[in-house]
Amino acid sequence: MKRVIIGKNDAGQRIDRFLTKTFPMLPVSMMYKYIRQKDIKVNGKRCHIADRVCEGDTVTVYAPDEFLEQPASKYEFQYAGTKLDIVYEDENILLLNKPVGLLVHPDDTEYRDTLIFRVQRYLYEKGEYSPDDENSFVPALVNRIDRNTCGIVIAAKTAVALRILNEKLRKREIEKYYLCIVHGHMEKPEDTLHGYLEKNESQNRVYISDRQTRGARTIATRYRVLREKNDLSLLEIELLTGRTHQIRAHLASIGHPLLGDGKYGTNAQNKGSGFSKQALCSYRLKFAFESDAEDLQYLNGKEFTLPSVWFADEF
């Protein structure tokens, strides 16, 4: 038997989701069985799968001890690197300048040294995060960028901040701007491009079309030409929708692939340029809340810009 007191970072979750995170050794099928049989209770009373827990609630689980054990005490994030380029930090969020080559989340090629694990290690060593003191919450990233893209990524330190920022991102109340260098000169000094993006998981790439197809998602990409040099253009991009590889694929689809991008451009184009990685950086971010942001309202109107971008400086 195990009793758990719901803390601030756990409040508001469905009981089944809370249990899945808190007791990873408990099989989901058995968890649902225990709920039906009243072997899992909230404040001593029967609960239902869709019930949401509140701060201060007591969750009691009557199950074999082997299902209630916690994983090994050595946390995965402790194997991550320690280097972080912090753009801004307060009690709720971190803004980080992710370098080229670092994954934001684990994948098949790299598990331990990722941006999210570096963030968790940083907060753990600062004493701001302890897995032993949390039932289900872990610090998390709000947005993500590709491995070979650098720039600003938002991390939430609390469950409340994560919930609010995820909602603001969904409502497009967080403005994200990128710098990039593309091949060729744009037809217009500024424009908003529209299209449809379809993702191919097996190829790890996306395809752009000007017509709606089954499974395709709408995209909108706004650009502004900052400077032209030789047969290259430095652009500022405002990402109006945030899809996988959107900027790279969208610009390539109109004949202007990114400098250094071998996936959506060609190695022949990039040969001799001196760029072996794509010239793309998430360099500016603005909190532009149109509705109440609760605990994060103080961020409204604040804008953060990287002081230097490697390829823009060279350009």
RODO-2510 file (C-alpha; in nm, 4 decimals, decimal comma):
residues 315
     n   res          X          Y          Z
     1     m     0,0000     0,0000     0,0000
     2     k     0,1174     0,3511    -0,0793
     3     r    -0,0167     0,6952     0,0119
     4     v     0,0726     1,0049    -0,1903
     5     i    -0,0125     1,3659    -0,1134
     6     i    -0,0861     1,5715    -0,4239
     7     g     0,1483     1,8689    -0,4559
     8     k     0,1142     2,1892    -0,6559
     9     n     0,2902     2,0459    -0,9623
    10     d     0,0630     1,7387    -0,9658
    11     a    -0,2702     1,9182    -0,9306
    12     g    -0,5153     1,9263    -1,2215
    13     q    -0,4166     1,5939    -1,3787
    14     r    -0,6504     1,3054    -1,4435
    15     i    -0,6013     1,0359    -1,1822
    16     d    -0,4964     0,7736    -1,4393
    17     r    -0,2298     0,9992    -1,5892
    18     f    -0,1002     1,0901    -1,2441
    19     l    -0,0724     0,7222    -1,1484
    20     t     0,1025     0,6292    -1,4730
    21     k     0,3743     0,8888    -1,4113
    22     t     0,4052     0,8290    -1,0378
    23     f     0,4172     0,4487    -1,0490
    24     p     0,5891     0,3513    -1,3773
    25     m     0,6165    -0,0124    -1,2626
    26     l     0,2376    -0,0431    -1,2291
    27     p     0,0893    -0,1979    -1,5473
    28     v    -0,1775     0,0251    -1,6995
    29     s    -0,4283    -0,2612    -1,7246
    30     m    -0,3881    -0,3391    -1,3549
    31     m    -0,4179     0,0291    -1,2648
    32     y    -0,7577     0,0476    -1,4342
    33     k    -0,8583    -0,2771    -1,2623
    34     y    -0,7604    -0,1370    -0,9219
    35     i    -0,9612     0,1796    -0,9881
    36     r    -1,2689    -0,0259    -1,0794
    37     q    -1,2255    -0,2449    -0,7702
    38     k    -1,1864     0,0591    -0,5405
    39     d    -0,8274    -0,0386    -0,4573
    40     i    -0,7234     0,3124    -0,5592
    41     k    -0,8928     0,5893    -0,3637
    42     v    -0,8772     0,9679    -0,3379
    43     n    -0,9300     1,1080     0,0103
    44     g    -1,0545     0,7664     0,1198
    45     k    -1,3299     0,7569    -0,1400
    46     r    -1,3840     0,5770    -0,4668
    47     c    -1,2435     0,7550    -0,7723
    48     h    -1,3067     0,7315    -1,1448
    49     i    -1,0602     0,7286    -1,4335
    50     a    -1,1461     1,0811    -1,5518
    51     d    -1,1392     1,2408    -1,2045
    52     r    -0,8794     1,5144    -1,1594
    53     v    -0,6631     1,5398    -0,8496
    54     c    -0,6349     1,8618    -0,6486
    55     e    -0,3536     1,9998    -0,4386
    56     g    -0,3688     1,8440    -0,0922
    57     d    -0,5609     1,5328    -0,2001
    58     t    -0,4455     1,1979    -0,0590
    59     v    -0,4212     0,9181    -0,3143
    60     t    -0,4084     0,5689    -0,1647
    61     v    -0,3052     0,2722    -0,3786
    62     y    -0,3593    -0,0834    -0,2527
    63     a    -0,1325    -0,2878    -0,4784
    64     p     0,1644    -0,5269    -0,4441
    65     d     0,4852    -0,3495    -0,3427
    66     e     0,6700    -0,4518    -0,6602
    67     f     0,4308    -0,2359    -0,8621
    68     l     0,4853     0,0653    -0,6385
    69     e     0,8654     0,0643    -0,6383
    70     q     1,0521     0,3539    -0,7943
    71     p     1,3199     0,3137    -1,0662
    72     a     1,6902     0,3120    -0,9772
    73     s     1,8062     0,6114    -0,7756
    74     k     2,0634     0,7238    -1,0348
    75     y     1,8701     0,9691    -1,2481
    76     e     1,9178     0,9616    -1,6247
    77     f     1,9767     1,3379    -1,6405
    78     q     2,2849     1,3044    -1,4211
    79     y     2,4698     1,1575    -1,7208
    80     a     2,4005     1,4660    -1,9339
    81     g     2,6443     1,7470    -1,9976
    82     t     2,6460     2,0593    -1,7846
    83     k     2,6961     2,3325    -2,0452
    84     l     2,3951     2,5631    -2,0876
    85     d     2,3756     2,9024    -2,2573
    86     i     2,1061     3,0733    -2,0498
    87     v     1,9404     3,3735    -2,2141
    88     y     1,6924     3,4406    -1,9333
    89     e     1,5847     3,2730    -1,6087
    90     d     1,3293     3,3319    -1,3349
    91     e     1,1415     3,1125    -1,0868
    92     n     0,9099     2,9759    -1,3584
    93     i     1,0996     2,9497    -1,6866
    94     l     1,4359     2,9243    -1,8584
    95     l     1,5211     3,0556    -2,2051
    96     l     1,8146     2,8652    -2,3521
    97     n     2,0304     2,9156    -2,6579
    98     k     2,0587     2,5610    -2,7934
    99     p     2,3785     2,4986    -2,9920
   100     v     2,3922     2,3232    -3,3277
   101     g     2,4317     1,9470    -3,2855
   102     l     2,2510     1,9079    -2,9531
   103     l     1,9189     1,7221    -2,9502
   104     v     1,6344     1,8747    -2,7513
   105     h     1,4944     1,5300    -2,6577
   106     p     1,6396     1,1764    -2,6689
   107     d     1,6075     0,9739    -2,9861
   108     d     1,7584     0,6559    -3,1339
   109     t     2,0950     0,8234    -3,1921
   110     e     2,1412     0,9936    -2,8535
   111     y     1,9691     0,9304    -2,5245
   112     r     2,1619     1,0855    -2,2392
   113     d     2,3172     1,4157    -2,3453
   114     t     2,0169     1,6184    -2,4606
   115     l     1,8975     1,9693    -2,3847
   116     i     1,6127     1,8565    -2,1599
   117     f     1,8422     1,6356    -1,9524
   118     r     2,0939     1,9209    -1,9214
   119     v     1,8125     2,1447    -1,7955
   120     q     1,6980     1,8850    -1,5419
   121     r     2,0544     1,8315    -1,4201
   122     y     2,1082     2,2070    -1,3884
   123     l     1,7916     2,2542    -1,1822
   124     y     1,8685     1,9452    -0,9726
   125     e     2,2172     2,0694    -0,8874
   126     k     2,0760     2,4162    -0,8067
   127     g     1,8340     2,2553    -0,5650
   128     e     1,5282     2,3723    -0,7599
   129     y     1,4221     2,0265    -0,8736
   130     s     1,4277     1,6957    -0,6894
   131     p     1,2560     1,3920    -0,8418
   132     d     1,2098     1,2520    -0,4903
   133     d     0,9952     1,5524    -0,3994
   134     e     0,7770     1,5299    -0,7107
   135     n     0,5162     1,2650    -0,7731
   136     s     0,4811     1,3096    -1,1490
   137     f     0,6103     1,6478    -1,2719
   138     v     0,9484     1,6925    -1,4408
   139     p     1,0822     2,0180    -1,5889
   140     a     1,0013     2,0150    -1,9611
   141     l     1,0614     2,2012    -2,2857
   142     v     0,7777     2,4071    -2,4307
   143     n     0,9051     2,4273    -2,7885
   144     r     1,1622     2,2329    -2,9862
   145     i     1,3992     2,2947    -3,2735
   146     d     1,5940     2,0584    -3,4978
   147     r     1,9280     1,9147    -3,3934
   148     n     2,1164     2,1223    -3,6512
   149     t     1,9234     2,4424    -3,5790
   150     c     2,0465     2,6697    -3,3031
   151     g     1,8558     2,9233    -3,0988
   152     i     1,6053     2,9939    -2,8242
   153     v     1,4167     2,7117    -2,6540
   154     i     1,1773     2,7634    -2,3606
   155     a     1,1894     2,5350    -2,0561
   156     a     0,9202     2,5304    -1,7863
   157     k     1,0278     2,4801    -1,4259
   158     t     0,6771     2,4193    -1,2901
   159     a     0,3642     2,2366    -1,3990
   160     v     0,1661     2,5615    -1,3980
   161     a     0,4193     2,7336    -1,6247
   162     l     0,4220     2,4344    -1,8596
   163     r     0,0438     2,4299    -1,8866
   164     i     0,0177     2,8037    -1,9502
   165     l     0,2991     2,8197    -2,2064
   166     n     0,1742     2,5143    -2,3962
   167     e    -0,1628     2,6874    -2,4249
   168     k    -0,0071     3,0178    -2,5344
   169     l     0,2049     2,8387    -2,7937
   170     r    -0,1039     2,6620    -2,9277
   171     k    -0,2891     2,9926    -2,9526
   172     r     0,0127     3,1544    -3,1250
   173     e     0,0575     3,4055    -2,8448
   174     i     0,4316     3,3420    -2,8391
   175     e     0,5984     3,4951    -3,1452
   176     k     0,9075     3,3159    -3,2787
   177     y     1,1494     3,4704    -3,5263
   178     y     1,4349     3,3032    -3,7112
   179     l     1,7339     3,4190    -3,9123
   180     c     1,8439     3,2170    -4,2135
   181     i     2,0477     3,2441    -4,5313
   182     v     1,8928     3,1064    -4,8498
   183     h     2,0194     3,0525    -5,2013
   184     g     1,9061     3,3099    -5,4565
   185     h     1,7218     3,6406    -5,4306
   186     m     1,3571     3,6519    -5,3242
   187     e     1,0961     3,7845    -5,5688
   188     k     0,9470     4,0130    -5,3027
   189     p     1,1214     4,1976    -5,0170
   190     e     0,8653     4,0436    -4,7790
   191     d     0,5757     3,8025    -4,8094
   192     t     0,3707     3,5384    -4,6297
   193     l     0,3917     3,1911    -4,7804
   194     h     0,1081     2,9411    -4,7424
   195     g     0,0992     2,5702    -4,8175
   196     y     0,0378     2,2198    -4,6897
   197     l     0,2974     2,0015    -4,5208
   198     e     0,2937     1,6228    -4,5123
   199     k     0,5365     1,4343    -4,2899
   200     n     0,7040     1,1080    -4,3930
   201     e     0,8208     0,9422    -4,0713
   202     s     1,0219     0,6655    -4,2396
   203     q     1,2245     0,9184    -4,4421
   204     n     1,2445     1,1749    -4,1592
   205     r     1,1461     1,4514    -4,3972
   206     v     0,8435     1,6515    -4,5029
   207     y     0,6868     1,7418    -4,8357
   208     i     0,5200     2,0724    -4,9258
   209     s     0,2245     2,1158    -5,1599
   210     d     0,0012     2,4056    -5,2571
   211     r    -0,3017     2,1761    -5,2439
   212     q    -0,4674     2,0015    -4,9492
   213     t    -0,4035     1,6278    -4,9360
   214     r    -0,5034     1,3670    -4,6818
   215     g    -0,2854     1,3916    -4,3734
   216     a    -0,1288     1,7243    -4,4747
   217     r    -0,1306     2,0183    -4,2320
   218     t    -0,1580     2,3850    -4,3201
   219     i     0,1532     2,5998    -4,2836
   220     a     0,2225     2,9723    -4,2947
   221     t     0,5707     3,1235    -4,3114
   222     r     0,6340     3,4988    -4,3178
   223     y     0,9703     3,6290    -4,4410
   224     r     1,1476     3,9620    -4,4722
   225     v     1,4699     4,0185    -4,6673
   226     l     1,7354     4,1832    -4,4509
   227     r     2,0267     4,1770    -4,6922
   228     e     2,1385     4,0289    -5,0238
   229     k     2,4933     3,9378    -5,1140
   230     n     2,6200     3,7579    -5,4222
   231     d     2,3529     3,4935    -5,4878
   232     l     2,2454     3,4649    -5,1244
   233     s     1,9801     3,6342    -4,9084
   234     l     1,9672     3,6878    -4,5331
   235     l     1,6053     3,6540    -4,4165
   236     e     1,4095     3,7061    -4,0997
   237     i     1,1367     3,4449    -4,0685
   238     e     0,8297     3,4664    -3,8480
   239     l     0,6966     3,1197    -3,7877
   240     l     0,3177     3,1476    -3,7969
   241     t     0,2751     2,7699    -3,7667
   242     g     0,5299     2,5417    -3,6077
   243     r     0,5609     2,2224    -3,8105
   244     t     0,8522     1,9816    -3,8466
   245     h     1,1220     2,1197    -4,0811
   246     q     0,8743     2,3890    -4,1884
   247     i     1,1171     2,6710    -4,2674
   248     r     1,3657     2,4478    -4,4463
   249     a     1,1082     2,2666    -4,6579
   250     h     0,8842     2,5660    -4,7285
   251     l     1,1642     2,7864    -4,8593
   252     a     1,3121     2,4984    -5,0586
   253     s     0,9719     2,4360    -5,2171
   254     i     0,9780     2,7841    -5,3752
   255     g     1,3336     2,7413    -5,5016
   256     h     1,5283     2,8965    -5,2119
   257     p     1,6777     2,6200    -4,9953
   258     l     1,8795     2,7126    -4,6892
   259     l     2,2524     2,7524    -4,7238
   260     g     2,4198     2,4411    -4,5857
   261     d     2,1044     2,2278    -4,5873
   262     g     2,1791     1,8977    -4,7604
   263     k     1,8357     1,7453    -4,6946
   264     y     1,6101     1,9991    -4,8656
   265     g     1,8818     2,1614    -5,0733
   266     t     2,1651     1,9932    -5,2620
   267     n     2,5278     1,9358    -5,1780
   268     a     2,6164     2,0737    -5,5204
   269     q     2,4622     2,4090    -5,4279
   270     n     2,6412     2,4192    -5,0944
   271     k     2,9780     2,3056    -5,2267
   272     g     3,2455     2,5686    -5,1833
   273     s     3,0300     2,7860    -4,9580
   274     g     3,2177     2,6872    -4,6430
   275     f     2,8887     2,5990    -4,4717
   276     s     2,8616     2,2356    -4,3635
   277     k     2,5531     2,2984    -4,1481
   278     q     2,2269     2,4775    -4,2196
   279     a     2,2208     2,8533    -4,1666
   280     l     1,9132     2,8683    -3,9448
   281     c     1,8705     3,0137    -3,5967
   282     s     1,5710     3,0822    -3,3708
   283     y     1,7116     3,4168    -3,2656
   284     r     1,4186     3,6194    -3,1275
   285     l     1,1142     3,5442    -2,9148
   286     k     0,8307     3,7632    -2,7889
   287     f     0,5568     3,6890    -2,5370
   288     a     0,2462     3,8463    -2,6904
   289     f    -0,0391     3,7263    -2,4705
   290     e    -0,3878     3,8207    -2,5862
   291     s    -0,5593     3,6558    -2,2892
   292     d    -0,4791     3,6166    -1,9207
   293     a    -0,1545     3,4283    -1,8557
   294     e    -0,2214     3,3818    -1,4844
   295     d     0,1104     3,3362    -1,2984
   296     l     0,3073     3,4292    -1,6114
   297     q     0,1307     3,7553    -1,6940
   298     y     0,4496     3,9438    -1,6009
   299     l     0,6124     3,8050    -1,9167
   300     n     0,3612     3,9699    -2,1486
   301     g     0,5286     4,2064    -2,3932
   302     k     0,8789     4,0913    -2,3058
   303     e     1,1096     4,0203    -2,5990
   304     f     1,4398     3,8336    -2,6041
   305     t     1,6979     3,8446    -2,8835
   306     l     2,0281     3,6620    -2,9152
   307     p     2,3141     3,9141    -2,9253
   308     s     2,5023     3,7199    -3,1924
   309     v     2,4212     3,4620    -3,4596
   310     w     2,7224     3,2866    -3,6123
   311     f     2,6194     3,2890    -3,9799
   312     a     2,4587     3,6362    -3,9735
   313     d     2,7817     3,7812    -3,8334
   314     e     2,9781     3,6194    -4,1160
   315     f     2,7259     3,7396    -4,3745
***
